[in-house]
């Protein structure tokens, strides 16, 4: 009997273990990503498309890139930032993995705002997935289309954006918060001049001029939380929304939602979770604005090669490189100062002064420069040769004997500096490669400006273009920013020297390089606005 009882107990234990194992397996399977795609039905085209999906904790997530493709929108992916930008005709919308904040970049106003979605996006295999049910109602505000998703059906219906509302203020929503309330007043058009007044007796009055409200619908809204009563009144010139609040509310504030035309009424009590949420959004927007402002192209450093006791190369008839370089730089600086009011110009020298190569980079860094341009003239070892044309150089070890020779000639100026052996002794071939690798963070900007400068100069100058090249110029080593060195032409060529001596030629060079700076600034700051920047290759 004892043996049989033991056997029965063992069987019961085994059954319990088996049941527990089944529960664990079912739970685990519910958390695994599903392979069944979500069907997108496009009402406007009477077609459908498939969208990859995953399910986590019972929530269906759809691949954002697939939705954008189905709607005909281009996308830009940034794997490093784990973000995806959806390119709409009027604006770009950037979504981030594990984040509820979305950045909206308006193409017309070039203004960036943030918009918060209910749940964060997931990242799986370098693909961003959005919570379909939570985001579908927001499609009209984000993507300009309507969206409807019924849980369990795996069908997302996308249609035209709802027609313009008959009312400027069709509804409002109440969102209770810890010791407070967020009232979102839906507004269909941009409005200004709204006012609010919180009386000591607990009545809050919000007046919105030049608006038409669906008074019947608003007065049917059921009060919740700190809001005890809602009264909407339409007059000939305005709408007045009146709220009876409980005694826990101590203050109120009405702000405009930057991501829409809605008004947000912030009701605050002793503890203010609502305010904290608003402050978080405000800080995120301000931080984004500060970061972008730090990287705006607001300082250009102009470096006139050689100077003082260093004449640079000397032409067939005695023209000095230092004279031409300074003339071009000063003319270029005047163009920037006159036409780009938001850009400061810093000169490494503005007269016939000798400035050490290492000091030029220091000047640029101390000024927090965003672009460094060094102006020079070229030459061959033998005077009177046919070699001619301008070149734009990037800081990299030279690939050709000619580039190496040019860099060696420009670098030889260090011999005029005191204690140059000690200062430059570490710039061996191997160490120079390491130095140029440290410049990688700014190489994309350098390459972009070099290409633009070469095209603008080729367009406006008589002297032919020899294109964008690379060589190891010491003057570019120390500047921690996008940088280029421009060889304007060959003083060893008699005809080109004659051309380069002319003051009108200096002006043409300055204008061509200025046009390049203006184009670069526009394209650079456009990328910055989209959140990409030029910080990396």
Buried (B, 14 or more C-beta within 10 A) or exposed (E): EEEEEEEEEEEEEEEEEEEEEEEEEEEEEEEEBBEEBBBBBBEEEEEBBEBBBBBBEEBBBBBBBBBBBBBEBEBBBBEEBBBBBBBBEEBBBBBBBEBBBBBBBEBEEEEBBBBBBEEBBBBBEEBBBBBBBBBBEBBBBBBBBBBBBEEEEBEBBBBEEEEEBEBBBBBBEBBBBEBBBBBBBBBBEEBEEBEBEBEEEBBBBBBBEEBBBBBEBBEEBEBEBBBEEBBBBBEEEBBBBBBBBBEBBBEBBBEBBBBBBBBBBBBBBEEBBBBEBBEEBBEBBEEBEEEBEEBBBBBBBBBBBBBEEBBBBBBBEEBBBBBBBBBBBBBBBBBBEEEBEEBBBBBBBBEBEBBBBBBBBBBBBEBBBBBBBBBBBBBBEEBEBEBBBBBBBBBBBBEEEBBBBBBEBBBEBBEBBEEBEEBBEEBEEEEBEEBBEEBEBBBBBBBBBBBBBBBBBBEBBEBEBBEBBBBBBBBBBBBBBBBBBBBBBBBBBBEBBBBBBEEEBBBBBBBBBBBBBBBBBEBBBEBBBBBBBBEEE
